Amino acid sequence: MTELLNIVQQGDQETAPEVAKSELPKAAPTTPPKADEAPSSQANETASQEGGKTGVSNVNMDHYGLDEIRQLKPRPSPKRSALKIGFYTVDAAKLLIDQRRENKRLNKVNYQKGLEGFDRNLTKLLNPIRDDNPFADSVLLDLEDRLETITEEVATQSSNVEQQIEATFKAHNASVQYKKNDYITELEPKFNHAITMRLVWLVKEIDQFWHLLELAQSNAILTARSVQAYKHQTSKNFRSILHLPDRFHFKVVTRNDIAHKTKTGIKALEDLLNPRNSNSLRPEVLLMTRRSAFAPPVTARRNGNIDDIKDKLSEIAEMLDNTVLPGAKEAATV
């Protein structure tokens, strides 16, 4: 920790060299394809006028019958096909929505965030990432890692319960029949962000797991207490993902601030050592060697290029590797 404190000092700020502008080569004039009959003078005049606007000769542009392509305009967003998802259990479906729970005894209303609230507030995390904030970038990677861990846990528990059911039925020459598509409801979610849709698929895996638990309980393979414990823990783990971004507070800081040790960069690094700090800064994210698959591109860094500050960031990343930060421990126990 003392090494990180030693490195947090004002350094000389470097300015990136100005990139020289080069003239673009002029496009060679295109020669129109030969036709059996020469175009009329009026058509040539019109084509030359259009060509003057675009810089490309348009004479006989319809020779190949492709004029419709030239009239196409890009849509602001691709049309999303309608998606229907069936749910077996009410509790799993309710993980998608925000809920208000009234506590009449305490005269208090509790707000329970669902996927819709998570998706609505996610821009508060994604916008700083686009602005080169490595702290926000680290949170998104923490979130994705947590998502993958819980997905594996649900798959393992679901497999164990399924094996218990199959073993019991096999030992007693029993079987059960139910309709695969016998859903209690079908929904058409329209979320804005890819990582939210990835969480939708986790909800569906939870839904199938809880459906197996209901089957096991109804056939006296698992007790009601065991089923409730499974469901409570799974729900708690899932909601920990939804609240993970809320546990972190961002400041307007960039990788450049940290590399050049500006006042903002120094303050951000000092805050990491505060016991009350909930931020984390992962060395691999700082160096952009690993980021979340759902992270948007950094606007100021095409293709994640940090060559201009890589040496300075590498020194700080090495210190972070050797320092246990309060925020890192908190993220690990979420």
SEKOLSE-196283 format. One line per field, with one value per residue (C-alpha): residue number from 1; residue in three letters; x, y, z negated. Coordinates in steps of 0.001 Angstrom, whole numbers, plus 500000, padded with zeros to 6 digits. Each point is the difference from the previous one (the first is absolute). Last residue first. Example, Ala and Ser with C-alpha at 12.3 -4.5 7.8 and 13.67 -1.06 7.14 Angstrom:
2
num <- 2;1
residu <- SER;ALA
c1 <- 513670;498630
c2 <- 498940;496560
c3 <- 492860;499340
END
This chain:
334
num <- 334;333;332;331;330;329;328;327;326;325;324;323;322;321;320;319;318;317;316;315;314;313;312;311;310;309;308;307;306;305;304;303;302;301;300;299;298;297;296;295;294;293;292;291;290;289;288;287;286;285;284;283;282;281;280;279;278;277;276;275;274;273;272;271;270;269;268;267;266;265;264;263;262;261;260;259;258;257;256;255;254;253;252;251;250;249;248;247;246;245;244;243;242;241;240;239;238;237;236;235;234;233;232;231;230;229;228;227;226;225;224;223;222;221;220;219;218;217;216;215;214;213;212;211;210;209;208;207;206;205;204;203;202;201;200;199;198;197;196;195;194;193;192;191;190;189;188;187;186;185;184;183;182;181;180;179;178;177;176;175;174;173;172;171;170;169;168;167;166;165;164;163;162;161;160;159;158;157;156;155;154;153;152;151;150;149;148;147;146;145;144;143;142;141;140;139;138;137;136;135;134;133;132;131;130;129;128;127;126;125;124;123;122;121;120;119;118;117;116;115;114;113;112;111;110;109;108;107;106;105;104;103;102;101;100;99;98;97;96;95;94;93;92;91;90;89;88;87;86;85;84;83;82;81;80;79;78;77;76;75;74;73;72;71;70;69;68;67;66;65;64;63;62;61;60;59;58;57;56;55;54;53;52;51;50;49;48;47;46;45;44;43;42;41;40;39;38;37;36;35;34;33;32;31;30;29;28;27;26;25;24;23;22;21;20;19;18;17;16;15;14;13;12;11;10;9;8;7;6;5;4;3;2;1
residu <- VAL;THR;ALA;ALA;GLU;LYS;ALA;GLY;PRO;LEU;VAL;THR;ASN;ASP;LEU;MET;GLU;ALA;ILE;GLU;SER;LEU;LYS;ASP;LYS;ILE;ASP;ASP;ILE;ASN;GLY;ASN;ARG;ARG;ALA;THR;VAL;PRO;PRO;ALA;PHE;ALA;SER;ARG;ARG;THR;MET;LEU;LEU;VAL;GLU;PRO;ARG;LEU;SER;ASN;SER;ASN;ARG;PRO;ASN;LEU;LEU;ASP;GLU;LEU;ALA;LYS;ILE;GLY;THR;LYS;THR;LYS;HIS;ALA;ILE;ASP;ASN;ARG;THR;VAL;VAL;LYS;PHE;HIS;PHE;ARG;ASP;PRO;LEU;HIS;LEU;ILE;SER;ARG;PHE;ASN;LYS;SER;THR;GLN;HIS;LYS;TYR;ALA;GLN;VAL;SER;ARG;ALA;THR;LEU;ILE;ALA;ASN;SER;GLN;ALA;LEU;GLU;LEU;LEU;HIS;TRP;PHE;GLN;ASP;ILE;GLU;LYS;VAL;LEU;TRP;VAL;LEU;ARG;MET;THR;ILE;ALA;HIS;ASN;PHE;LYS;PRO;GLU;LEU;GLU;THR;ILE;TYR;ASP;ASN;LYS;LYS;TYR;GLN;VAL;SER;ALA;ASN;HIS;ALA;LYS;PHE;THR;ALA;GLU;ILE;GLN;GLN;GLU;VAL;ASN;SER;SER;GLN;THR;ALA;VAL;GLU;GLU;THR;ILE;THR;GLU;LEU;ARG;ASP;GLU;LEU;ASP;LEU;LEU;VAL;SER;ASP;ALA;PHE;PRO;ASN;ASP;ASP;ARG;ILE;PRO;ASN;LEU;LEU;LYS;THR;LEU;ASN;ARG;ASP;PHE;GLY;GLU;LEU;GLY;LYS;GLN;TYR;ASN;VAL;LYS;ASN;LEU;ARG;LYS;ASN;GLU;ARG;ARG;GLN;ASP;ILE;LEU;LEU;LYS;ALA;ALA;ASP;VAL;THR;TYR;PHE;GLY;ILE;LYS;LEU;ALA;SER;ARG;LYS;PRO;SER;PRO;ARG;PRO;LYS;LEU;GLN;ARG;ILE;GLU;ASP;LEU;GLY;TYR;HIS;ASP;MET;ASN;VAL;ASN;SER;VAL;GLY;THR;LYS;GLY;GLY;GLU;GLN;SER;ALA;THR;GLU;ASN;ALA;GLN;SER;SER;PRO;ALA;GLU;ASP;ALA;LYS;PRO;PRO;THR;THR;PRO;ALA;ALA;LYS;PRO;LEU;GLU;SER;LYS;ALA;VAL;GLU;PRO;ALA;THR;GLU;GLN;ASP;GLY;GLN;GLN;VAL;ILE;ASN;LEU;LEU;GLU;THR;MET
c1 <- 478911;503027;502536;498831;500568;503530;500853;498547;502201;503137;502664;503164;502638;498053;499102;503713;500569;497061;501546;503256;498153;497923;503092;501484;496677;499318;500312;499629;496509;498121;496640;499036;499571;500533;498139;496524;500666;498135;496969;500554;497804;502874;501419;503565;503423;503298;498598;502959;497635;497750;502855;500998;496480;498871;497406;497646;498288;502167;499263;503463;501546;502904;498137;499271;503701;499909;497011;501582;503219;498115;497933;503067;501756;502265;500845;498986;497027;498576;500625;498124;497011;498280;496603;499124;498138;498210;499734;497481;497209;501733;499781;496293;498714;502729;499140;496419;501034;501853;497060;497534;502168;500415;496279;499008;502328;498983;496314;500479;501818;497263;497268;501690;501549;499040;496443;498434;498683;503332;502059;497703;500059;503804;500124;497934;502374;502912;498103;499231;503586;501163;497446;501265;503549;498726;498520;503384;501556;497212;501057;503610;498869;498341;496669;497491;496900;498509;497165;498464;498210;498166;499218;501871;498999;502510;501713;496729;500258;500434;501494;501586;500250;501770;500783;503792;499800;497688;502256;503180;498438;498838;503366;501809;497798;500786;503746;499783;498062;502565;502875;498245;499023;503593;501397;497642;500899;503704;499375;497923;502596;502685;497757;499350;503666;500747;497369;501443;503509;498849;498314;503317;501943;498093;500838;496942;498289;500323;498483;496952;499586;499558;497345;498573;499152;497243;497064;501386;500335;496549;498468;502010;498468;500643;498138;498677;498898;497032;499834;497268;502061;497143;498495;503150;499130;502009;500449;501276;502192;499498;502054;500498;496201;500153;502100;497492;497047;501433;499918;500916;499725;502133;498819;502331;498688;502718;501971;500032;503503;500553;500208;499249;502549;498583;499327;499667;503305;498907;496879;502168;501554;498652;503461;499800;498087;503052;500181;502064;500377;503621;501176;500909;496640;498592;501770;498764;496433;500629;501857;497134;497462;502103;500612;496261;499219;502667;498438;501865;501956;498385;501387;501524;503561;500551;500687;503633;500785;502084;502988;499456;502281;502578;499313;502274;501851;499417;502812;499043;500756;502229;498186;500635;501851;499306;502913;499130;498098;500204;498067;502929;500988;496444;499841;503295;498727;497047
c2 <- 491019;498512;500436;503527;500953;498596;501945;503183;499794;499663;497348;501353;498057;499833;503672;500887;498118;501811;503351;499190;498602;503192;502183;497682;499674;503736;500694;496316;499905;498672;498426;499564;503781;501699;503293;498488;496984;497108;498678;497278;496926;497524;501482;501210;498375;501406;503517;501021;501348;497008;497563;501901;499861;503198;499565;502477;499400;502312;500144;498650;502787;498611;500281;503648;500785;498665;502181;503074;499486;499698;503133;502012;498759;496997;499738;496316;500367;503054;498417;496883;502219;501541;501581;498316;496785;498471;496241;497998;500890;498137;496736;500330;497911;497405;499616;499416;496718;498764;500798;498281;496881;499955;500403;497393;497321;500709;499852;496640;498601;501221;498572;496609;498344;496675;500158;499939;503574;501169;498497;501420;503422;499848;499059;503088;502038;498842;500722;503548;500510;499055;502455;502727;499337;500445;503370;500931;499674;502257;502576;499675;500835;503275;501557;497487;498946;497035;498097;497837;496661;498911;496951;497860;496469;499846;496773;498353;497716;496288;498377;496610;497307;496660;500688;500175;501704;502724;500715;500006;502284;502506;500034;500394;502983;501587;499647;501337;503060;500669;499853;502165;502584;500179;500353;502886;501593;500008;501312;502908;500851;500170;502255;502330;500224;500828;502756;501359;500136;502098;502426;500385;500239;503134;500450;502131;496971;498318;503099;499589;496276;500236;502694;498471;496903;501758;498901;496501;499364;501432;497709;497035;500249;502324;499542;503201;499829;501970;500703;500230;497707;497522;500831;499005;500750;498371;501881;497867;500601;497360;497249;497932;499707;497364;497785;500229;499258;496689;498147;502964;500293;502434;501712;502147;502230;500721;503158;502535;501345;503533;503446;498461;500560;501594;498123;502054;498810;496399;500638;501152;496558;499033;499427;502805;502145;502156;500835;503128;500492;501155;500165;503161;499905;503393;500294;496548;501173;502887;497742;497547;502716;501340;496505;499248;503245;499249;496601;496868;498196;496882;496473;500643;500358;500074;503402;500876;500994;503029;499278;500910;502697;498846;501175;502689;499187;501511;499732;498557;502333;498364;498913;502331;498882;500965;499903;498143;500844;497203;496754;497606;500163;499304;496898;498784;500644;497641
c3 <- 503058;498206;502794;500715;496360;500012;503182;498570;496887;502168;499513;501623;501948;503255;499627;499891;503245;501601;499013;501786;502998;500223;500501;502610;501873;500264;503747;500895;498460;503049;499157;503669;500312;496687;499488;500371;497802;501574;498111;497390;500436;500470;496820;500225;500015;501256;499636;497798;497314;500578;499413;496855;498505;498313;497294;498412;496655;497917;496288;499125;502164;502022;503311;499178;500424;503561;500922;498349;501963;503280;499401;499001;503136;499717;503715;500182;497643;501724;503419;498912;499331;496975;499517;496739;499540;497060;499661;498002;502421;502870;497977;499244;502908;499516;496297;501137;501596;496934;497704;502330;500140;496222;499318;502594;498647;496389;500928;501700;496978;497627;502204;499827;503044;501608;498651;503495;499858;498612;502819;502687;498352;499872;503696;500838;497846;502156;503228;498796;498869;503496;501414;497665;501255;503546;498996;498495;503451;501263;497400;501189;503532;499020;500894;498687;501888;498168;501750;497290;499913;496862;497862;502501;501025;502846;498907;499083;497032;499478;496943;499591;497363;499829;496331;500185;503403;498714;497024;502095;502639;497381;498225;503327;500879;496642;500597;503564;498851;497288;502501;502618;497364;498721;503527;500766;496658;500896;503530;498699;497354;502687;502096;497081;499051;503658;499908;496764;501453;502967;497603;498191;503282;501130;503696;500952;501553;496600;498344;502290;499289;496227;499769;503184;497934;498079;502179;500527;496259;499312;502624;498742;496555;497075;496746;498454;496393;498694;496259;497400;497758;499486;503374;501878;503594;502778;503247;502858;503034;502680;501625;496835;499927;502752;497722;497153;502285;501162;503348;502184;503777;501972;503159;502089;502796;502538;499444;502815;500403;498673;501597;503387;502724;503153;503211;503207;501399;499536;502071;502931;500411;503440;501470;502585;497522;499355;503732;499290;496252;499879;496413;498035;498221;500935;503351;500924;499613;502408;502411;499951;500793;502885;501380;499831;501874;502641;500640;499088;502690;501351;499873;496611;498784;496277;498422;499316;496442;499218;497758;496365;498684;497510;496448;498717;496845;496576;497523;496648;497158;497429;496807;497112;496988;496449;497652;496908;496816;497512;499419;500490;496368;498829;502202;498561;496475;500711
END
